[in-house]
Amino acid sequence: MKKIVIAIIVLSVLLVGALSYIGYSFYSDAKLQNQMEIYQGGAQYGYEQAIAQLVQAVSSCEPVPVTYNNQTVNLIPVECLQQ
């Protein structure tokens, strides 16, 4: 009888441990997913702001220097060249 009680206690502890691990795993995955969505939303907002600033800067019909990886180009709208 004592062996059965000990076996039930051990199995109960193992079950609680397994359920805790599974619950923590789901929680971690959900938290990581939420952080990734926030990061991607911020990146998207940054891209939109950069494009908006470029459009605003070139609307004055003056060359706008844009640099990427140590390479600089000047942007001028086609409409300004046709004037």
mmCIF file of the N, C-alpha and C atoms, coordinates in Angstrom:
data_MODEL
# 
_entry.id   MODEL 
# 
loop_
_atom_site.group_PDB 
_atom_site.id 
_atom_site.type_symbol 
_atom_site.label_atom_id 
_atom_site.label_alt_id 
_atom_site.label_comp_id 
_atom_site.label_asym_id 
_atom_site.label_entity_id 
_atom_site.label_seq_id 
_atom_site.pdbx_PDB_ins_code 
_atom_site.Cartn_x 
_atom_site.Cartn_y 
_atom_site.Cartn_z 
_atom_site.occupancy 
_atom_site.B_iso_or_equiv 
_atom_site.pdbx_formal_charge 
_atom_site.auth_seq_id 
_atom_site.auth_comp_id 
_atom_site.auth_asym_id 
_atom_site.auth_atom_id 
_atom_site.pdbx_PDB_model_num 
ATOM 1   N N  . MET A 1 1  ? 0.822  -1.187 0.000   1.00 0.00 ? 1  MET A N  1 
ATOM 2   C CA . MET A 1 1  ? 0.000  0.000  0.000   1.00 0.00 ? 1  MET A CA 1 
ATOM 3   C C  . MET A 1 1  ? 0.868  1.254  0.000   1.00 0.00 ? 1  MET A C  1 
ATOM 4   N N  . LYS A 1 2  ? 1.974  1.239  0.759   1.00 0.00 ? 2  LYS A N  1 
ATOM 5   C CA . LYS A 1 2  ? 2.861  2.395  0.811   1.00 0.00 ? 2  LYS A CA 1 
ATOM 6   C C  . LYS A 1 2  ? 3.508  2.672  -0.547  1.00 0.00 ? 2  LYS A C  1 
ATOM 7   N N  . LYS A 1 3  ? 3.827  1.623  -1.277  1.00 0.00 ? 3  LYS A N  1 
ATOM 8   C CA . LYS A 1 3  ? 4.452  1.797  -2.587  1.00 0.00 ? 3  LYS A CA 1 
ATOM 9   C C  . LYS A 1 3  ? 3.496  2.484  -3.569  1.00 0.00 ? 3  LYS A C  1 
ATOM 10  N N  . ILE A 1 4  ? 2.223  2.173  -3.479  1.00 0.00 ? 4  ILE A N  1 
ATOM 11  C CA . ILE A 1 4  ? 1.232  2.784  -4.367  1.00 0.00 ? 4  ILE A CA 1 
ATOM 12  C C  . ILE A 1 4  ? 1.092  4.273  -4.056  1.00 0.00 ? 4  ILE A C  1 
ATOM 13  N N  . VAL A 1 5  ? 1.063  4.634  -2.788  1.00 0.00 ? 5  VAL A N  1 
ATOM 14  C CA . VAL A 1 5  ? 0.957  6.034  -2.386  1.00 0.00 ? 5  VAL A CA 1 
ATOM 15  C C  . VAL A 1 5  ? 2.186  6.807  -2.851  1.00 0.00 ? 5  VAL A C  1 
ATOM 16  N N  . ILE A 1 6  ? 3.363  6.230  -2.674  1.00 0.00 ? 6  ILE A N  1 
ATOM 17  C CA . ILE A 1 6  ? 4.603  6.880  -3.123  1.00 0.00 ? 6  ILE A CA 1 
ATOM 18  C C  . ILE A 1 6  ? 4.592  7.041  -4.643  1.00 0.00 ? 6  ILE A C  1 
ATOM 19  N N  . ALA A 1 7  ? 4.134  6.017  -5.366  1.00 0.00 ? 7  ALA A N  1 
ATOM 20  C CA . ALA A 1 7  ? 4.068  6.081  -6.828  1.00 0.00 ? 7  ALA A CA 1 
ATOM 21  C C  . ALA A 1 7  ? 3.098  7.177  -7.265  1.00 0.00 ? 7  ALA A C  1 
ATOM 22  N N  . ILE A 1 8  ? 1.955  7.290  -6.586  1.00 0.00 ? 8  ILE A N  1 
ATOM 23  C CA . ILE A 1 8  ? 0.972  8.326  -6.927  1.00 0.00 ? 8  ILE A CA 1 
ATOM 24  C C  . ILE A 1 8  ? 1.550  9.713  -6.670  1.00 0.00 ? 8  ILE A C  1 
ATOM 25  N N  . ILE A 1 9  ? 2.257  9.879  -5.567  1.00 0.00 ? 9  ILE A N  1 
ATOM 26  C CA . ILE A 1 9  ? 2.870  11.172 -5.253  1.00 0.00 ? 9  ILE A CA 1 
ATOM 27  C C  . ILE A 1 9  ? 3.928  11.529 -6.292  1.00 0.00 ? 9  ILE A C  1 
ATOM 28  N N  . VAL A 1 10 ? 4.773  10.569 -6.640  1.00 0.00 ? 10 VAL A N  1 
ATOM 29  C CA . VAL A 1 10 ? 5.826  10.823 -7.641  1.00 0.00 ? 10 VAL A CA 1 
ATOM 30  C C  . VAL A 1 10 ? 5.205  11.166 -8.984  1.00 0.00 ? 10 VAL A C  1 
ATOM 31  N N  . LEU A 1 11 ? 4.194  10.416 -9.402  1.00 0.00 ? 11 LEU A N  1 
ATOM 32  C CA . LEU A 1 11 ? 3.546  10.690 -10.685 1.00 0.00 ? 11 LEU A CA 1 
ATOM 33  C C  . LEU A 1 11 ? 2.827  12.044 -10.662 1.00 0.00 ? 11 LEU A C  1 
ATOM 34  N N  . SER A 1 12 ? 2.245  12.399 -9.535  1.00 0.00 ? 12 SER A N  1 
ATOM 35  C CA . SER A 1 12 ? 1.583  13.700 -9.415  1.00 0.00 ? 12 SER A CA 1 
ATOM 36  C C  . SER A 1 12 ? 2.585  14.840 -9.541  1.00 0.00 ? 12 SER A C  1 
ATOM 37  N N  . VAL A 1 13 ? 3.744  14.686 -8.891  1.00 0.00 ? 13 VAL A N  1 
ATOM 38  C CA . VAL A 1 13 ? 4.786  15.712 -8.982  1.00 0.00 ? 13 VAL A CA 1 
ATOM 39  C C  . VAL A 1 13 ? 5.290  15.816 -10.416 1.00 0.00 ? 13 VAL A C  1 
ATOM 40  N N  . LEU A 1 14 ? 5.488  14.687 -11.063 1.00 0.00 ? 14 LEU A N  1 
ATOM 41  C CA . LEU A 1 14 ? 5.937  14.707 -12.464 1.00 0.00 ? 14 LEU A CA 1 
ATOM 42  C C  . LEU A 1 14 ? 4.888  15.352 -13.371 1.00 0.00 ? 14 LEU A C  1 
ATOM 43  N N  . LEU A 1 15 ? 3.614  15.065 -13.110 1.00 0.00 ? 15 LEU A N  1 
ATOM 44  C CA . LEU A 1 15 ? 2.543  15.658 -13.913 1.00 0.00 ? 15 LEU A CA 1 
ATOM 45  C C  . LEU A 1 15 ? 2.506  17.172 -13.729 1.00 0.00 ? 15 LEU A C  1 
ATOM 46  N N  . VAL A 1 16 ? 2.606  17.630 -12.496 1.00 0.00 ? 16 VAL A N  1 
ATOM 47  C CA . VAL A 1 16 ? 2.620  19.072 -12.230 1.00 0.00 ? 16 VAL A CA 1 
ATOM 48  C C  . VAL A 1 16 ? 3.828  19.718 -12.895 1.00 0.00 ? 16 VAL A C  1 
ATOM 49  N N  . GLY A 1 17 ? 4.987  19.074 -12.812 1.00 0.00 ? 17 GLY A N  1 
ATOM 50  C CA . GLY A 1 17 ? 6.189  19.597 -13.463 1.00 0.00 ? 17 GLY A CA 1 
ATOM 51  C C  . GLY A 1 17 ? 6.030  19.680 -14.966 1.00 0.00 ? 17 GLY A C  1 
ATOM 52  N N  . ALA A 1 18 ? 5.465  18.637 -15.578 1.00 0.00 ? 18 ALA A N  1 
ATOM 53  C CA . ALA A 1 18 ? 5.269  18.633 -17.028 1.00 0.00 ? 18 ALA A CA 1 
ATOM 54  C C  . ALA A 1 18 ? 4.283  19.720 -17.449 1.00 0.00 ? 18 ALA A C  1 
ATOM 55  N N  . LEU A 1 19 ? 3.183  19.857 -16.710 1.00 0.00 ? 19 LEU A N  1 
ATOM 56  C CA . LEU A 1 19 ? 2.201  20.889 -17.046 1.00 0.00 ? 19 LEU A CA 1 
ATOM 57  C C  . LEU A 1 19 ? 2.770  22.288 -16.864 1.00 0.00 ? 19 LEU A C  1 
ATOM 58  N N  . SER A 1 20 ? 3.588  22.467 -15.852 1.00 0.00 ? 20 SER A N  1 
ATOM 59  C CA . SER A 1 20 ? 4.233  23.770 -15.645 1.00 0.00 ? 20 SER A CA 1 
ATOM 60  C C  . SER A 1 20 ? 5.169  24.095 -16.795 1.00 0.00 ? 20 SER A C  1 
ATOM 61  N N  . TYR A 1 21 ? 5.947  23.116 -17.229 1.00 0.00 ? 21 TYR A N  1 
ATOM 62  C CA . TYR A 1 21 ? 6.876  23.330 -18.343 1.00 0.00 ? 21 TYR A CA 1 
ATOM 63  C C  . TYR A 1 21 ? 6.121  23.667 -19.629 1.00 0.00 ? 21 TYR A C  1 
ATOM 64  N N  . ILE A 1 22 ? 5.047  22.938 -19.899 1.00 0.00 ? 22 ILE A N  1 
ATOM 65  C CA . ILE A 1 22 ? 4.256  23.185 -21.108 1.00 0.00 ? 22 ILE A CA 1 
ATOM 66  C C  . ILE A 1 22 ? 3.612  24.570 -21.044 1.00 0.00 ? 22 ILE A C  1 
ATOM 67  N N  . GLY A 1 23 ? 3.070  24.932 -19.877 1.00 0.00 ? 23 GLY A N  1 
ATOM 68  C CA . GLY A 1 23 ? 2.463  26.249 -19.730 1.00 0.00 ? 23 GLY A CA 1 
ATOM 69  C C  . GLY A 1 23 ? 3.471  27.367 -19.921 1.00 0.00 ? 23 GLY A C  1 
ATOM 70  N N  . TYR A 1 24 ? 4.651  27.219 -19.344 1.00 0.00 ? 24 TYR A N  1 
ATOM 71  C CA . TYR A 1 24 ? 5.689  28.227 -19.501 1.00 0.00 ? 24 TYR A CA 1 
ATOM 72  C C  . TYR A 1 24 ? 6.134  28.321 -20.963 1.00 0.00 ? 24 TYR A C  1 
ATOM 73  N N  . SER A 1 25 ? 6.205  27.198 -21.638 1.00 0.00 ? 25 SER A N  1 
ATOM 74  C CA . SER A 1 25 ? 6.594  27.201 -23.053 1.00 0.00 ? 25 SER A CA 1 
ATOM 75  C C  . SER A 1 25 ? 5.584  27.972 -23.895 1.00 0.00 ? 25 SER A C  1 
ATOM 76  N N  . PHE A 1 26 ? 4.296  27.736 -23.660 1.00 0.00 ? 26 PHE A N  1 
ATOM 77  C CA . PHE A 1 26 ? 3.269  28.471 -24.396 1.00 0.00 ? 26 PHE A CA 1 
ATOM 78  C C  . PHE A 1 26 ? 3.329  29.964 -24.076 1.00 0.00 ? 26 PHE A C  1 
ATOM 79  N N  . TYR A 1 27 ? 3.546  30.293 -22.818 1.00 0.00 ? 27 TYR A N  1 
ATOM 80  C CA . TYR A 1 27 ? 3.642  31.691 -22.405 1.00 0.00 ? 27 TYR A CA 1 
ATOM 81  C C  . TYR A 1 27 ? 4.826  32.374 -23.089 1.00 0.00 ? 27 TYR A C  1 
ATOM 82  N N  . SER A 1 28 ? 5.966  31.706 -23.114 1.00 0.00 ? 28 SER A N  1 
ATOM 83  C CA . SER A 1 28 ? 7.163  32.277 -23.748 1.00 0.00 ? 28 SER A CA 1 
ATOM 84  C C  . SER A 1 28 ? 6.944  32.489 -25.239 1.00 0.00 ? 28 SER A C  1 
ATOM 85  N N  . ASP A 1 29 ? 6.320  31.525 -25.896 1.00 0.00 ? 29 ASP A N  1 
ATOM 86  C CA . ASP A 1 29 ? 6.054  31.662 -27.329 1.00 0.00 ? 29 ASP A CA 1 
ATOM 87  C C  . ASP A 1 29 ? 5.106  32.822 -27.616 1.00 0.00 ? 29 ASP A C  1 
ATOM 88  N N  . ALA A 1 30 ? 4.070  32.960 -26.800 1.00 0.00 ? 30 ALA A N  1 
ATOM 89  C CA . ALA A 1 30 ? 3.119  34.055 -27.002 1.00 0.00 ? 30 ALA A CA 1 
ATOM 90  C C  . ALA A 1 30 ? 3.790  35.403 -26.765 1.00 0.00 ? 30 ALA A C  1 
ATOM 91  N N  . LYS A 1 31 ? 4.640  35.483 -25.751 1.00 0.00 ? 31 LYS A N  1 
ATOM 92  C CA . LYS A 1 31 ? 5.346  36.729 -25.461 1.00 0.00 ? 31 LYS A CA 1 
ATOM 93  C C  . LYS A 1 31 ? 6.300  37.085 -26.600 1.00 0.00 ? 31 LYS A C  1 
ATOM 94  N N  . LEU A 1 32 ? 7.024  36.107 -27.111 1.00 0.00 ? 32 LEU A N  1 
ATOM 95  C CA . LEU A 1 32 ? 7.946  36.337 -28.224 1.00 0.00 ? 32 LEU A CA 1 
ATOM 96  C C  . LEU A 1 32 ? 7.193  36.775 -29.475 1.00 0.00 ? 32 LEU A C  1 
ATOM 97  N N  . GLN A 1 33 ? 6.051  36.149 -29.731 1.00 0.00 ? 33 GLN A N  1 
ATOM 98  C CA . GLN A 1 33 ? 5.238  36.523 -30.895 1.00 0.00 ? 33 GLN A CA 1 
ATOM 99  C C  . GLN A 1 33 ? 4.773  37.971 -30.778 1.00 0.00 ? 33 GLN A C  1 
ATOM 100 N N  . ASN A 1 34 ? 4.352  38.368 -29.587 1.00 0.00 ? 34 ASN A N  1 
ATOM 101 C CA . ASN A 1 34 ? 3.892  39.741 -29.358 1.00 0.00 ? 34 ASN A CA 1 
ATOM 102 C C  . ASN A 1 34 ? 5.033  40.733 -29.571 1.00 0.00 ? 34 ASN A C  1 
ATOM 103 N N  . GLN A 1 35 ? 6.215  40.412 -29.059 1.00 0.00 ? 35 GLN A N  1 
ATOM 104 C CA . GLN A 1 35 ? 7.365  41.294 -29.243 1.00 0.00 ? 35 GLN A CA 1 
ATOM 105 C C  . GLN A 1 35 ? 7.745  41.410 -30.716 1.00 0.00 ? 35 GLN A C  1 
ATOM 106 N N  . MET A 1 36 ? 7.631  40.314 -31.463 1.00 0.00 ? 36 MET A N  1 
ATOM 107 C CA . MET A 1 36 ? 7.971  40.340 -32.888 1.00 0.00 ? 36 MET A CA 1 
ATOM 108 C C  . MET A 1 36 ? 6.982  41.210 -33.662 1.00 0.00 ? 36 MET A C  1 
ATOM 109 N N  . GLU A 1 37 ? 5.705  41.140 -33.313 1.00 0.00 ? 37 GLU A N  1 
ATOM 110 C CA . GLU A 1 37 ? 4.704  41.980 -33.975 1.00 0.00 ? 37 GLU A CA 1 
ATOM 111 C C  . GLU A 1 37 ? 4.968  43.457 -33.693 1.00 0.00 ? 37 GLU A C  1 
ATOM 112 N N  . ILE A 1 38 ? 5.347  43.782 -32.465 1.00 0.00 ? 38 ILE A N  1 
ATOM 113 C CA . ILE A 1 38 ? 5.661  45.169 -32.115 1.00 0.00 ? 38 ILE A CA 1 
ATOM 114 C C  . ILE A 1 38 ? 6.882  45.639 -32.891 1.00 0.00 ? 38 ILE A C  1 
ATOM 115 N N  . TYR A 1 39 ? 7.902  44.794 -32.981 1.00 0.00 ? 39 TYR A N  1 
ATOM 116 C CA . TYR A 1 39 ? 9.125  45.136 -33.716 1.00 0.00 ? 39 TYR A CA 1 
ATOM 117 C C  . TYR A 1 39 ? 8.822  45.376 -35.195 1.00 0.00 ? 39 TYR A C  1 
ATOM 118 N N  . GLN A 1 40 ? 8.048  44.485 -35.803 1.00 0.00 ? 40 GLN A N  1 
ATOM 119 C CA . GLN A 1 40 ? 7.712  44.637 -37.214 1.00 0.00 ? 40 GLN A CA 1 
ATOM 120 C C  . GLN A 1 40 ? 6.856  45.878 -37.459 1.00 0.00 ? 40 GLN A C  1 
ATOM 121 N N  . GLY A 1 41 ? 5.958  46.177 -36.532 1.00 0.00 ? 41 GLY A N  1 
ATOM 122 C CA . GLY A 1 41 ? 5.148  47.388 -36.665 1.00 0.00 ? 41 GLY A CA 1 
ATOM 123 C C  . GLY A 1 41 ? 6.011  48.634 -36.596 1.00 0.00 ? 41 GLY A C  1 
ATOM 124 N N  . GLY A 1 42 ? 6.997  48.631 -35.710 1.00 0.00 ? 42 GLY A N  1 
ATOM 125 C CA . GLY A 1 42 ? 7.914  49.763 -35.610 1.00 0.00 ? 42 GLY A CA 1 
ATOM 126 C C  . GLY A 1 42 ? 8.760  49.923 -36.856 1.00 0.00 ? 42 GLY A C  1 
ATOM 127 N N  . ALA A 1 43 ? 9.220  48.810 -37.405 1.00 0.00 ? 43 ALA A N  1 
ATOM 128 C CA . ALA A 1 43 ? 10.006 48.874 -38.639 1.00 0.00 ? 43 ALA A CA 1 
ATOM 129 C C  . ALA A 1 43 ? 9.160  49.421 -39.787 1.00 0.00 ? 43 ALA A C  1 
ATOM 130 N N  . GLN A 1 44 ? 7.925  48.964 -39.891 1.00 0.00 ? 44 GLN A N  1 
ATOM 131 C CA . GLN A 1 44 ? 7.029  49.447 -40.938 1.00 0.00 ? 44 GLN A CA 1 
ATOM 132 C C  . GLN A 1 44 ? 6.794  50.949 -40.792 1.00 0.00 ? 44 GLN A C  1 
ATOM 133 N N  . TYR A 1 45 ? 6.578  51.409 -39.570 1.00 0.00 ? 45 TYR A N  1 
ATOM 134 C CA . TYR A 1 45 ? 6.368  52.835 -39.315 1.00 0.00 ? 45 TYR A CA 1 
ATOM 135 C C  . TYR A 1 45 ? 7.614  53.628 -39.716 1.00 0.00 ? 45 TYR A C  1 
ATOM 136 N N  . GLY A 1 46 ? 8.799  53.092 -39.416 1.00 0.00 ? 46 GLY A N  1 
ATOM 137 C CA . GLY A 1 46 ? 10.039 53.762 -39.786 1.00 0.00 ? 46 GLY A CA 1 
ATOM 138 C C  . GLY A 1 46 ? 10.197 53.891 -41.296 1.00 0.00 ? 46 GLY A C  1 
ATOM 139 N N  . TYR A 1 47 ? 9.864  52.831 -42.021 1.00 0.00 ? 47 TYR A N  1 
ATOM 140 C CA . TYR A 1 47 ? 9.936  52.882 -43.482 1.00 0.00 ? 47 TYR A CA 1 
ATOM 141 C C  . TYR A 1 47 ? 8.976  53.933 -44.034 1.00 0.00 ? 47 TYR A C  1 
ATOM 142 N N  . GLU A 1 48 ? 7.762  53.959 -43.499 1.00 0.00 ? 48 GLU A N  1 
ATOM 143 C CA . GLU A 1 48 ? 6.773  54.929 -43.962 1.00 0.00 ? 48 GLU A CA 1 
ATOM 144 C C  . GLU A 1 48 ? 7.245  56.366 -43.699 1.00 0.00 ? 48 GLU A C  1 
ATOM 145 N N  . GLN A 1 49 ? 7.830  56.593 -42.545 1.00 0.00 ? 49 GLN A N  1 
ATOM 146 C CA . GLN A 1 49 ? 8.315  57.929 -42.218 1.00 0.00 ? 49 GLN A CA 1 
ATOM 147 C C  . GLN A 1 49 ? 9.482  58.330 -43.129 1.00 0.00 ? 49 GLN A C  1 
ATOM 148 N N  . ALA A 1 50 ? 10.357 57.389 -43.431 1.00 0.00 ? 50 ALA A N  1 
ATOM 149 C CA . ALA A 1 50 ? 11.487 57.683 -44.310 1.00 0.00 ? 50 ALA A CA 1 
ATOM 150 C C  . ALA A 1 50 ? 10.996 58.070 -45.706 1.00 0.00 ? 50 ALA A C  1 
ATOM 151 N N  . ILE A 1 51 ? 10.034 57.330 -46.230 1.00 0.00 ? 51 ILE A N  1 
ATOM 152 C CA . ILE A 1 51 ? 9.491  57.633 -47.561 1.00 0.00 ? 51 ILE A CA 1 
ATOM 153 C C  . ILE A 1 51 ? 8.786  58.987 -47.541 1.00 0.00 ? 51 ILE A C  1 
ATOM 154 N N  . ALA A 1 52 ? 8.038  59.266 -46.477 1.00 0.00 ? 52 ALA A N  1 
ATOM 155 C CA . ALA A 1 52 ? 7.339  60.551 -46.378 1.00 0.00 ? 52 ALA A CA 1 
ATOM 156 C C  . ALA A 1 52 ? 8.338  61.704 -46.350 1.00 0.00 ? 52 ALA A C  1 
ATOM 157 N N  . GLN A 1 53 ? 9.442  61.529 -45.636 1.00 0.00 ? 53 GLN A N  1 
ATOM 158 C CA . GLN A 1 53 ? 10.462 62.577 -45.585 1.00 0.00 ? 53 GLN A CA 1 
ATOM 159 C C  . GLN A 1 53 ? 11.133 62.761 -46.943 1.00 0.00 ? 53 GLN A C  1 
ATOM 160 N N  . LEU A 1 54 ? 11.378 61.669 -47.668 1.00 0.00 ? 54 LEU A N  1 
ATOM 161 C CA . LEU A 1 54 ? 11.970 61.785 -49.004 1.00 0.00 ? 54 LEU A CA 1 
ATOM 162 C C  . LEU A 1 54 ? 11.036 62.530 -49.951 1.00 0.00 ? 54 LEU A C  1 
ATOM 163 N N  . VAL A 1 55 ? 9.765  62.179 -49.924 1.00 0.00 ? 55 VAL A N  1 
ATOM 164 C CA . VAL A 1 55 ? 8.796  62.833 -50.811 1.00 0.00 ? 55 VAL A CA 1 
ATOM 165 C C  . VAL A 1 55 ? 8.715  64.316 -50.479 1.00 0.00 ? 55 VAL A C  1 
ATOM 166 N N  . GLN A 1 56 ? 8.707  64.647 -49.223 1.00 0.00 ? 56 GLN A N  1 
ATOM 167 C CA . GLN A 1 56 ? 8.645  66.047 -48.817 1.00 0.00 ? 56 GLN A CA 1 
ATOM 168 C C  . GLN A 1 56 ? 9.915  66.788 -49.229 1.00 0.00 ? 56 GLN A C  1 
ATOM 169 N N  . ALA A 1 57 ? 11.071 66.139 -49.103 1.00 0.00 ? 57 ALA A N  1 
ATOM 170 C CA . ALA A 1 57 ? 12.332 66.798 -49.428 1.00 0.00 ? 57 ALA A CA 1 
ATOM 171 C C  . ALA A 1 57 ? 12.485 67.043 -50.929 1.00 0.00 ? 57 ALA A C  1 
ATOM 172 N N  . VAL A 1 58 ? 12.052 66.109 -51.765 1.00 0.00 ? 58 VAL A N  1 
ATOM 173 C CA . VAL A 1 58 ? 12.226 66.278 -53.209 1.00 0.00 ? 58 VAL A CA 1 
ATOM 174 C C  . VAL A 1 58 ? 11.158 67.169 -53.818 1.00 0.00 ? 58 VAL A C  1 
ATOM 175 N N  . SER A 1 59 ? 10.125 67.519 -53.068 1.00 0.00 ? 59 SER A N  1 
ATOM 176 C CA . SER A 1 59 ? 9.064  68.360 -53.624 1.00 0.00 ? 59 SER A CA 1 
ATOM 177 C C  . SER A 1 59 ? 9.543  69.790 -53.869 1.00 0.00 ? 59 SER A C  1 
ATOM 178 N N  . SER A 1 60 ? 10.692 70.162 -53.335 1.00 0.00 ? 60 SER A N  1 
ATOM 179 C CA . SER A 1 60 ? 11.215 71.518 -53.542 1.00 0.00 ? 60 SER A CA 1 
ATOM 180 C C  . SER A 1 60 ? 12.033 71.624 -54.834 1.00 0.00 ? 60 SER A C  1 
ATOM 181 N N  . CYS A 1 61 ? 12.130 70.553 -55.584 1.00 0.00 ? 61 CYS A N  1 
ATOM 182 C CA . CYS A 1 61 ? 12.863 70.504 -56.859 1.00 0.00 ? 61 CYS A CA 1 
ATOM 183 C C  . CYS A 1 61 ? 14.361 70.780 -56.700 1.00 0.00 ? 61 CYS A C  1 
ATOM 184 N N  . GLU A 1 62 ? 14.904 70.490 -55.539 1.00 0.00 ? 62 GLU A N  1 
ATOM 185 C CA . GLU A 1 62 ? 16.350 70.570 -55.345 1.00 0.00 ? 62 GLU A CA 1 
ATOM 186 C C  . GLU A 1 62 ? 16.873 69.154 -55.121 1.00 0.00 ? 62 GLU A C  1 
ATOM 187 N N  . PRO A 1 63 ? 18.098 68.864 -55.543 1.00 0.00 ? 63 PRO A N  1 
ATOM 188 C CA . PRO A 1 63 ? 18.648 67.514 -55.341 1.00 0.00 ? 63 PRO A CA 1 
ATOM 189 C C  . PRO A 1 63 ? 18.707 67.155 -53.855 1.00 0.00 ? 63 PRO A C  1 
ATOM 190 N N  . VAL A 1 64 ? 18.317 65.935 -53.560 1.00 0.00 ? 64 VAL A N  1 
ATOM 191 C CA . VAL A 1 64 ? 18.338 65.443 -52.182 1.00 0.00 ? 64 VAL A CA 1 
ATOM 192 C C  . VAL A 1 64 ? 19.326 64.281 -52.119 1.00 0.00 ? 64 VAL A C  1 
ATOM 193 N N  . PRO A 1 65 ? 20.432 64.440 -51.377 1.00 0.00 ? 65 PRO A N  1 
ATOM 194 C CA . PRO A 1 65 ? 21.401 63.343 -51.283 1.00 0.00 ? 65 PRO A CA 1 
ATOM 195 C C  . PRO A 1 65 ? 20.887 62.225 -50.370 1.00 0.00 ? 65 PRO A C  1 
ATOM 196 N N  . VAL A 1 66 ? 20.990 60.994 -50.857 1.00 0.00 ? 66 VAL A N  1 
ATOM 197 C CA . VAL A 1 66 ? 20.595 59.812 -50.086 1.00 0.00 ? 66 VAL A CA 1 
ATOM 198 C C  . VAL A 1 66 ? 21.806 58.890 -50.045 1.00 0.00 ? 66 VAL A C  1 
ATOM 199 N N  . THR A 1 67 ? 22.196 58.478 -48.837 1.00 0.00 ? 67 THR A N  1 
ATOM 200 C CA . THR A 1 67 ? 23.382 57.637 -48.665 1.00 0.00 ? 67 THR A CA 1 
ATOM 201 C C  . THR A 1 67 ? 22.982 56.282 -48.112 1.00 0.00 ? 67 THR A C  1 
ATOM 202 N N  . TYR A 1 68 ? 23.553 55.228 -48.699 1.00 0.00 ? 68 TYR A N  1 
ATOM 203 C CA . TYR A 1 68 ? 23.343 53.860 -48.220 1.00 0.00 ? 68 TYR A CA 1 
ATOM 204 C C  . TYR A 1 68 ? 24.628 53.078 -48.465 1.00 0.00 ? 68 TYR A C  1 
ATOM 205 N N  . ASN A 1 69 ? 25.165 52.484 -47.426 1.00 0.00 ? 69 ASN A N  1 
ATOM 206 C CA . ASN A 1 69 ? 26.409 51.698 -47.522 1.00 0.00 ? 69 ASN A CA 1 
ATOM 207 C C  . ASN A 1 69 ? 27.535 52.486 -48.192 1.00 0.00 ? 69 ASN A C  1 
ATOM 208 N N  . ASN A 1 70 ? 27.769 53.695 -47.717 1.00 0.00 ? 70 ASN A N  1 
ATOM 209 C CA . ASN A 1 70 ? 28.836 54.563 -48.226 1.00 0.00 ? 70 ASN A CA 1 
ATOM 210 C C  . ASN A 1 70 ? 28.675 54.909 -49.702 1.00 0.00 ? 70 ASN A C  1 
ATOM 211 N N  . GLN A 1 71 ? 27.493 54.815 -50.227 1.00 0.00 ? 71 GLN A N  1 
ATOM 212 C CA . GLN A 1 71 ? 27.223 55.204 -51.613 1.00 0.00 ? 71 GLN A CA 1 
ATOM 213 C C  . GLN A 1 71 ? 26.138 56.274 -51.579 1.00 0.00 ? 71 GLN A C  1 
ATOM 214 N N  . THR A 1 72 ? 26.421 57.422 -52.168 1.00 0.00 ? 72 THR A N  1 
ATOM 215 C CA . THR A 1 72 ? 25.486 58.542 -52.148 1.00 0.00 ? 72 THR A CA 1 
ATOM 216 C C  . THR A 1 72 ? 24.960 58.814 -53.549 1.00 0.00 ? 72 THR A C  1 
ATOM 217 N N  . VAL A 1 73 ? 23.652 58.997 -53.646 1.00 0.00 ? 73 VAL A N  1 
ATOM 218 C CA . VAL A 1 73 ? 23.019 59.389 -54.911 1.00 0.00 ? 73 VAL A CA 1 
ATOM 219 C C  . VAL A 1 73 ? 22.163 60.617 -54.625 1.00 0.00 ? 73 VAL A C  1 
ATOM 220 N N  . ASN A 1 74 ? 21.959 61.434 -55.651 1.00 0.00 ? 74 ASN A N  1 
ATOM 221 C CA . ASN A 1 74 ? 21.105 62.615 -55.529 1.00 0.00 ? 74 ASN A CA 1 
ATOM 222 C C  . ASN A 1 74 ? 19.782 62.329 -56.216 1.00 0.00 ? 74 ASN A C  1 
ATOM 223 N N  . LEU A 1 75 ? 18.696 62.537 -55.493 1.00 0.00 ? 75 LEU A N  1 
ATOM 224 C CA . LEU A 1 75 ? 17.363 62.307 -56.045 1.00 0.00 ? 75 LEU A CA 1 
ATOM 225 C C  . LEU A 1 75 ? 16.756 63.633 -56.489 1.00 0.00 ? 75 LEU A C  1 
ATOM 226 N N  . ILE A 1 76 ? 16.215 63.610 -57.712 1.00 0.00 ? 76 ILE A N  1 
ATOM 227 C CA . ILE A 1 76 ? 15.513 64.776 -58.254 1.00 0.00 ? 76 ILE A CA 1 
ATOM 228 C C  . ILE A 1 76 ? 14.263 64.227 -58.948 1.00 0.00 ? 76 ILE A C  1 
ATOM 229 N N  . PRO A 1 77 ? 13.087 64.784 -58.665 1.00 0.00 ? 77 PRO A N  1 
ATOM 230 C CA . PRO A 1 77 ? 11.873 64.297 -59.337 1.00 0.00 ? 77 PRO A CA 1 
ATOM 231 C C  . PRO A 1 77 ? 11.917 64.582 -60.845 1.00 0.00 ? 77 PRO A C  1 
ATOM 232 N N  . VAL A 1 78 ? 11.370 63.688 -61.611 1.00 0.00 ? 78 VAL A N  1 
ATOM 233 C CA . VAL A 1 78 ? 11.329 63.833 -63.065 1.00 0.00 ? 78 VAL A CA 1 
ATOM 234 C C  . VAL A 1 78 ? 10.558 65.088 -63.466 1.00 0.00 ? 78 VAL A C  1 
ATOM 235 N N  . GLU A 1 79 ? 9.518  65.412 -62.721 1.00 0.00 ? 79 GLU A N  1 
ATOM 236 C CA . GLU A 1 79 ? 8.732  66.601 -63.026 1.00 0.00 ? 79 GLU A CA 1 
ATOM 237 C C  . GLU A 1 79 ? 9.577  67.867 -62.984 1.00 0.00 ? 79 GLU A C  1 
ATOM 238 N N  . CYS A 1 80 ? 10.545 67.912 -62.087 1.00 0.00 ? 80 CYS A N  1 
ATOM 239 C CA . CYS A 1 80 ? 11.407 69.080 -61.981 1.00 0.00 ? 80 CYS A CA 1 
ATOM 240 C C  . CYS A 1 80 ? 12.366 69.183 -63.164 1.00 0.00 ? 80 CYS A C  1 
ATOM 241 N N  . LEU A 1 81 ? 12.766 68.048 -63.726 1.00 0.00 ? 81 LEU A N  1 
ATOM 242 C CA . LEU A 1 81 ? 13.666 68.063 -64.883 1.00 0.00 ? 81 LEU A CA 1 
ATOM 243 C C  . LEU A 1 81 ? 12.935 68.483 -66.154 1.00 0.00 ? 81 LEU A C  1 
ATOM 244 N N  . GLN A 1 82 ? 11.635 68.274 -66.204 1.00 0.00 ? 82 GLN A N  1 
ATOM 245 C CA . GLN A 1 82 ? 10.871 68.609 -67.407 1.00 0.00 ? 82 GLN A CA 1 
ATOM 246 C C  . GLN A 1 82 ? 10.480 70.083 -67.463 1.00 0.00 ? 82 GLN A C  1 
ATOM 247 N N  . GLN A 1 83 ? 10.735 70.844 -66.410 1.00 0.00 ? 83 GLN A N  1 
ATOM 248 C CA . GLN A 1 83 ? 10.345 72.257 -66.401 1.00 0.00 ? 83 GLN A CA 1 
ATOM 249 C C  . GLN A 1 83 ? 11.279 73.101 -67.218 1.00 0.00 ? 83 GLN A C  1 
# 
